[in-house]
Amino acid sequence: MDFFAFIWLMSLTVLLPLGIIKLSMDHKRAKMEIERRASSSPDSLTTSELRDLIREAVEEASLPLRERIERLEDQHGASPPTPLLDAALEDEPLEDRPSETTPAARRRVT
């Protein structure tokens, strides 16, 4: 075995594991730092708490609009509800509801 192959092989067997260990330790350190920041801040919100706050704010903001829509529907006669209003009232994503142009909606209407 020549000298350069020996040096290359030794550096590979030493430096590669050292690099992997260092990357692993850096990752663990960063993860612990994030956890420490999250647990030390009493004002921090969880994702579900933030979603609940947003949902409450949207419901509060859209309440006057819903009341106005109901008054207008009462004045002009009951019209079929729109998919947008249904999705907003039922709190489900619009993508999950069949639109008027899908085969499922056409079967349902006719």
Secondary structure as UniProt FT lines:
FT   HELIX           3..40
FT   TURN            42..43
FT   HELIX           47..76
FT   HELIX           83..90
FT   HELIX           94..96
FT   TURN            100..101
FT   HELIX           103..109
//
